[in-house]
Amino acid sequence: MADPLSTLVDDRSTLLRQICELGDFQPGSITSATRRCGKPGCHCAKPNDPGHGPHYQLTQKIGGKTATQNLASSAAVRKAEAEVAEFRRFRSLTGKLVEVNRAVCRLRPVEEPAFDAHEKKRPKRSSRKSPAK
């Protein structure tokens, strides 16, 4: 049976290699919206008309604020979807990496420092009180 510590170290190496092999990624979500333009003569003003669209957007939190980027073409949508999917894979791998590292830290033995004969012990503090001035 294999040593559990060495198995975990191998798992950690595998996860780190997978993280290094990731492609371009970014956080966010892709949404689609249909809109009405508001012009009375447009087809979208008719009842039961779905409106204009769908228009795709990439929404992200940047510096604590929501930022939205319009995705103009289907190629831009596919690119953004691939990047968001790769970011989700990154988050999954880093979560697994943290769990494996926790297990490694629990299993790794504590190493006691070895003292040389040349090392001095610290002198003890004097228990005598100094004379009052």
The 8 nearest C-alpha neighbors of each residue, nearest first, counted from 0:
[[1, 2, 3, 6, 5, 4, 7, 9],
 [2, 0, 3, 6, 5, 4, 7, 9],
 [1, 3, 5, 4, 6, 0, 7, 8],
 [4, 2, 6, 5, 1, 7, 106, 8],
 [3, 5, 7, 6, 2, 103, 8, 106],
 [4, 6, 8, 7, 2, 3, 9, 1],
 [7, 5, 3, 9, 4, 8, 10, 2],
 [6, 8, 10, 4, 9, 5, 11, 3],
 [7, 9, 5, 11, 10, 6, 4, 12],
 [10, 8, 12, 6, 7, 11, 5, 13],
 [11, 9, 7, 13, 8, 12, 6, 14],
 [10, 12, 8, 14, 9, 13, 7, 15],
 [13, 11, 9, 15, 10, 14, 16, 8],
 [12, 14, 10, 16, 11, 15, 17, 9],
 [15, 13, 17, 11, 16, 12, 18, 10],
 [14, 16, 18, 12, 17, 13, 11, 19],
 [15, 17, 19, 13, 14, 18, 12, 20],
 [18, 16, 14, 20, 19, 15, 13, 21],
 [17, 19, 15, 20, 16, 21, 14, 89],
 [20, 18, 16, 17, 21, 15, 22, 14],
 [21, 19, 17, 18, 16, 22, 15, 14],
 [22, 20, 18, 19, 17, 23, 85, 89],
 [21, 23, 24, 20, 85, 82, 19, 86],
 [24, 22, 82, 21, 85, 25, 86, 81],
 [25, 23, 82, 86, 85, 83, 22, 26],
 [24, 26, 86, 83, 82, 27, 23, 85],
 [27, 25, 83, 86, 59, 24, 28, 87],
 [28, 26, 59, 58, 83, 57, 25, 29],
 [27, 29, 58, 57, 30, 59, 83, 26],
 [28, 30, 57, 56, 58, 55, 27, 31],
 [31, 29, 56, 55, 28, 57, 32, 58],
 [30, 32, 55, 54, 53, 56, 29, 33],
 [31, 33, 53, 54, 34, 52, 55, 30],
 [34, 32, 52, 53, 51, 50, 54, 49],
 [35, 33, 51, 50, 36, 32, 52, 53],
 [34, 36, 50, 43, 37, 51, 44, 33],
 [35, 37, 38, 34, 43, 51, 41, 50],
 [38, 36, 35, 39, 44, 41, 43, 40],
 [37, 39, 41, 40, 36, 44, 35, 43],
 [38, 40, 41, 44, 37, 42, 43, 45],
 [41, 39, 38, 42, 44, 43, 45, 37],
 [42, 40, 43, 38, 44, 39, 45, 36],
 [41, 43, 44, 45, 40, 48, 50, 39],
 [42, 44, 50, 41, 45, 48, 35, 51],
 [45, 43, 42, 41, 39, 46, 40, 37],
 [46, 44, 43, 42, 48, 47, 41, 39],
 [45, 47, 48, 44, 43, 49, 42, 50],
 [48, 46, 49, 45, 43, 50, 44, 42],
 [49, 47, 43, 46, 50, 45, 42, 44],
 [50, 48, 47, 43, 51, 33, 34, 52],
 [51, 49, 43, 35, 34, 48, 33, 52],
 [52, 50, 34, 33, 35, 53, 43, 49],
 [53, 51, 33, 54, 50, 34, 32, 31],
 [52, 54, 33, 32, 31, 55, 51, 34],
 [53, 55, 52, 32, 31, 33, 56, 70],
 [56, 54, 31, 70, 30, 69, 53, 32],
 [57, 55, 69, 70, 30, 68, 29, 58],
 [56, 58, 29, 68, 67, 28, 27, 69],
 [57, 59, 67, 27, 28, 66, 56, 29],
 [60, 58, 27, 66, 65, 61, 67, 26],
 [59, 61, 65, 64, 63, 66, 62, 58],
 [62, 60, 64, 63, 59, 65, 66, 58],
 [61, 63, 64, 60, 65, 66, 59, 26],
 [62, 64, 61, 60, 65, 66, 59, 58],
 [65, 63, 60, 61, 62, 66, 59, 67],
 [64, 66, 60, 59, 61, 67, 58, 63],
 [65, 67, 59, 58, 60, 64, 61, 68],
 [68, 66, 58, 57, 56, 59, 69, 65],
 [67, 69, 57, 56, 70, 58, 66, 59],
 [70, 68, 56, 71, 55, 57, 67, 54],
 [69, 71, 56, 55, 75, 76, 72, 68],
 [70, 72, 69, 75, 73, 55, 54, 76],
 [73, 71, 75, 74, 70, 76, 55, 77],
 [72, 74, 76, 75, 77, 71, 70, 78],
 [73, 75, 77, 72, 76, 78, 71, 79],
 [76, 74, 78, 72, 73, 77, 70, 79],
 [75, 77, 73, 79, 74, 78, 70, 80],
 [78, 76, 80, 74, 75, 79, 81, 73],
 [79, 77, 75, 81, 76, 80, 74, 82],
 [78, 80, 82, 76, 81, 77, 75, 83],
 [81, 79, 77, 83, 82, 78, 76, 84],
 [80, 82, 84, 78, 79, 83, 85, 77],
 [83, 81, 24, 85, 79, 84, 80, 25],
 [82, 84, 86, 80, 85, 25, 81, 26],
 [85, 83, 81, 87, 86, 82, 80, 88],
 [84, 86, 88, 82, 24, 83, 87, 81],
 [87, 85, 24, 89, 83, 88, 84, 25],
 [88, 86, 90, 84, 89, 85, 91, 83],
 [87, 89, 85, 91, 86, 90, 92, 84],
 [90, 88, 86, 92, 87, 91, 93, 85],
 [91, 89, 87, 93, 88, 92, 94, 86],
 [90, 92, 88, 94, 89, 93, 87, 95],
 [91, 93, 95, 89, 94, 90, 96, 88],
 [94, 92, 96, 90, 95, 91, 89, 97],
 [95, 93, 91, 97, 96, 92, 90, 98],
 [94, 96, 92, 98, 93, 97, 99, 91],
 [97, 95, 93, 99, 94, 98, 92, 100],
 [96, 98, 100, 94, 95, 99, 101, 93],
 [97, 99, 95, 101, 100, 96, 102, 94],
 [100, 98, 102, 96, 101, 97, 103, 95],
 [101, 99, 103, 97, 102, 98, 96, 104],
 [102, 100, 98, 104, 99, 103, 97, 105],
 [101, 103, 105, 99, 100, 104, 106, 98],
 [104, 102, 100, 106, 105, 101, 107, 99],
 [103, 105, 101, 107, 102, 106, 100, 108],
 [106, 104, 102, 103, 107, 101, 108, 100],
 [107, 105, 103, 104, 108, 102, 4, 3],
 [106, 108, 104, 105, 103, 109, 4, 102],
 [109, 107, 106, 110, 105, 104, 111, 103],
 [108, 110, 111, 107, 106, 112, 105, 104],
 [109, 111, 108, 112, 113, 107, 106, 114],
 [110, 112, 113, 109, 114, 108, 107, 115],
 [113, 111, 110, 114, 109, 115, 118, 108],
 [112, 114, 111, 115, 110, 116, 118, 117],
 [115, 113, 112, 118, 116, 117, 119, 111],
 [116, 114, 117, 118, 113, 119, 112, 120],
 [115, 117, 118, 114, 119, 113, 120, 112],
 [118, 116, 115, 119, 114, 120, 113, 121],
 [119, 117, 115, 116, 114, 120, 121, 113],
 [120, 118, 117, 121, 116, 122, 115, 114],
 [119, 121, 122, 118, 123, 117, 114, 116],
 [120, 122, 123, 119, 124, 118, 125, 117],
 [123, 121, 120, 124, 119, 125, 126, 118],
 [124, 122, 125, 121, 126, 120, 127, 119],
 [125, 123, 126, 122, 127, 121, 128, 129],
 [124, 126, 127, 123, 128, 122, 129, 121],
 [125, 127, 124, 128, 123, 129, 122, 130],
 [128, 126, 125, 129, 124, 130, 123, 131],
 [127, 129, 130, 126, 125, 131, 124, 132],
 [128, 130, 131, 127, 132, 126, 125, 124],
 [131, 129, 128, 132, 127, 126, 125, 124],
 [132, 130, 129, 128, 127, 126, 125, 124],
 [131, 130, 129, 128, 127, 126, 125, 124]]
